[in-house]
């Protein structure tokens, strides 16, 4: 089971996922003054409400639109799960490069959704360049987190026996919806790869600074 945390400016969305099943989705108020221990206690309390023993958690994944809270929530999630969570950021691109370029994994298409795609074509082109994969954006793509939370709630209420989230989205939500697909621009891909190369080289500087402060 995976603990998922999405840090927004107003709410922090917390949920648990087992295979294709969403166990629960809850919201905590975003407060940059709270400590990692306070957030860890909040997450642990939510797990207890749903009867989940934190020892059942295999790990966690975290995304953040509030940089001051990223580290705090990363450490809070680690306290709860006993494992370092995956933080969705520049490092994820490094992992994708390993999958795509070294292990031969192929992605035919990516579906983009959320506030990043509200301005037509902008977030879509960035994502396509980052992944070097065509990105499709549906008409509802700009609705963002609140729409996504409502969608997850609808799935929990309406899903049929054995119906996965993917099947629910494809057959009952996006079926018949219009979308636009944008292929990656070769020059954008080249530029993003150059940025990641510089980012990766700079990690040694970050590690040295942290070691110096210990």
C-alpha positions in Angstrom: 0.0 0.0 0.0 1.3 3.5 -0.9 0.8 6.7 1.0 0.1 9.6 -1.5 0.5 13.2 -0.4 -0.3 16.3 -2.6 0.6 19.6 -1.0 -1.5 22.5 -2.3 -1.7 26.1 -1.1 -5.0 25.6 0.7 -5.2 21.9 1.4 -2.9 18.9 1.6 -4.6 15.9 0.1 -3.6 12.6 1.7 -4.6 9.2 0.4 -3.7 5.5 0.3 -3.6 3.4 -2.8 -3.4 -0.4 -3.0 -2.8 -1.7 -6.5 -5.5 0.0 -8.6 -7.8 0.6 -5.6 -8.0 4.0 -3.8 -8.5 3.2 -0.1 -9.3 6.8 1.0 -8.8 10.4 0.1 -8.8 13.1 2.9 -7.7 16.8 3.2 -5.6 18.6 5.8 -5.3 22.4 6.0 -2.0 23.7 4.6 -0.1 25.4 7.4 3.6 26.4 6.8 4.0 26.9 10.6 3.4 23.2 11.5 6.4 21.0 12.2 7.1 17.6 10.6 6.0 15.9 13.8 2.6 17.7 13.8 2.0 16.6 10.2 3.2 13.1 10.9 0.7 12.9 13.8 -2.1 14.2 11.5 -1.3 11.6 8.8 -1.1 8.8 11.4 -4.5 9.9 12.8 -6.1 9.7 9.4 -4.7 6.2 8.8 -6.1 5.1 12.2 -9.6 6.5 11.3 -9.6 4.1 8.3 -8.2 1.2 10.3 -4.8 1.2 8.5 -1.7 0.1 10.4 1.2 2.2 9.2 3.3 -1.0 9.0 1.1 -1.9 6.1 2.6 0.9 4.0 5.2 0.0 1.5 6.2 3.6 0.9 5.0 7.0 -0.1 4.9 9.5 -3.0 4.7 13.3 -2.6 4.1 16.2 -4.9 4.2 19.8 -3.8 3.1 23.3 -5.0 4.4 24.8 -1.7 8.2 24.6 -1.6 8.6 25.6 2.1 6.6 22.5 3.0 8.2 20.0 0.7 11.0 19.0 3.1 8.7 19.1 6.1 6.1 16.8 4.6 8.9 14.5 3.1 10.2 14.0 6.6 6.7 13.6 8.1 5.8 10.9 5.5 9.1 9.2 6.3 8.3 9.1 10.0 4.9 7.5 9.2 6.0 5.0 6.6 9.5 4.3 7.9 10.8 4.8 4.4 11.9 7.8 2.3 9.1 8.9 0.0 9.4 9.6 -3.7 9.2 13.3 -4.2 7.9 14.3 -7.6 10.4 16.8 -8.9 13.4 17.2 -11.2 14.8 13.8 -10.0 11.8 12.0 -11.4 13.0 13.0 -14.9 16.3 11.2 -14.1 14.3 8.1 -13.2 12.3 8.4 -16.5 15.6 8.6 -18.4 16.7 5.4 -16.8 13.5 3.7 -17.8 13.3 5.0 -21.3 16.9 5.2 -22.4 18.6 2.4 -20.4 15.8 -0.1 -19.8 14.0 0.3 -23.0 10.5 1.1 -21.5 8.3 2.9 -24.0 5.4 5.3 -23.4 3.1 6.0 -26.3 1.2 8.9 -24.8 0.7 10.8 -21.5 -2.5 12.3 -20.3 -2.0 15.8 -18.8 -4.4 17.1 -16.1 -4.3 19.9 -13.5 -3.5 23.6 -13.1 -0.3 23.3 -15.1 -2.4 22.8 -18.2 -4.9 25.6 -17.7 -3.1 27.9 -20.2 -3.5 26.1 -23.5 -0.3 24.6 -24.9 2.1 25.9 -22.3 2.2 23.1 -19.7 1.5 20.6 -22.4 4.7 21.6 -24.3 6.8 21.5 -21.1 5.6 18.1 -20.2 6.1 16.8 -23.7 9.7 18.1 -23.8 10.4 16.7 -20.3 9.2 13.2 -21.2 9.8 13.2 -25.0 6.4 11.7 -25.3 3.2 13.2 -26.9 0.9 14.7 -24.3 -2.9 14.7 -24.6 -5.0 17.3 -22.7 -8.7 16.9 -22.3 -11.2 19.8 -22.3 -11.5 19.4 -18.5 -7.7 19.4 -17.9 -7.5 22.9 -16.3 -9.8 22.1 -13.5 -7.0 21.0 -11.2 -6.9 19.3 -7.8 -10.4 20.1 -6.6 -11.9 18.4 -9.7 -9.6 15.5 -9.3 -10.6 15.0 -5.6 -14.3 15.1 -6.7 -13.5 12.6 -9.4 -11.9 10.2 -6.9 -14.8 10.5 -4.6 -17.2 9.7 -7.5 -15.1 6.6 -8.3 -15.2 5.4 -4.8 -19.0 5.8 -4.7 -19.9 4.6 -8.2 -17.3 1.9 -9.1 -18.6 -1.5 -10.1 -17.2 -4.7 -8.6 -13.7 -5.2 -10.0 -13.6 -1.9 -11.9 -10.2 -0.3 -11.7 -9.7 3.4 -11.6 -8.2 3.3 -15.1 -11.2 1.5 -16.5 -13.6 4.0 -14.8 -11.7 7.0 -16.2 -11.5 5.6 -19.8 -15.0 4.2 -20.1 -17.1 6.4 -17.9 -15.4 9.8 -17.5 -13.3 10.5 -20.6 -15.2 8.4 -23.1 -16.3 10.6 -26.0 -14.5 13.7 -24.5 -12.4 15.8 -26.9 -8.7 16.2 -26.4 -5.7 17.7 -28.1 -2.4 15.9 -28.5 0.9 17.8 -28.7 4.0 16.0 -29.9 7.4 17.0 -28.3 9.4 19.7 -30.2 12.9 18.3 -30.8 14.6 21.6 -29.8 12.6 21.7 -26.6 13.6 18.1 -25.8 17.2 19.0 -26.4 17.0 22.0 -24.1 15.3 20.1 -21.3 18.0 17.4 -21.6 20.7 20.0 -21.3 18.9 21.5 -18.2 18.8 18.0 -16.5 22.4 17.4 -17.3 23.3 20.6 -15.4 20.9 19.8 -12.6 22.5 16.3 -12.2 26.0 17.8 -12.1 24.9 20.3 -9.5 23.7 17.6 -7.1 27.3 17.0 -6.0 27.4 20.7 -4.9 24.3 20.2 -2.8 25.6 17.0 -1.2 28.9 18.7 -0.3 27.0 21.7 1.3 24.8 19.3 3.4 27.9 17.3 4.5 29.6 20.6 5.5 26.7 21.6 7.7 26.5 18.3 9.6 
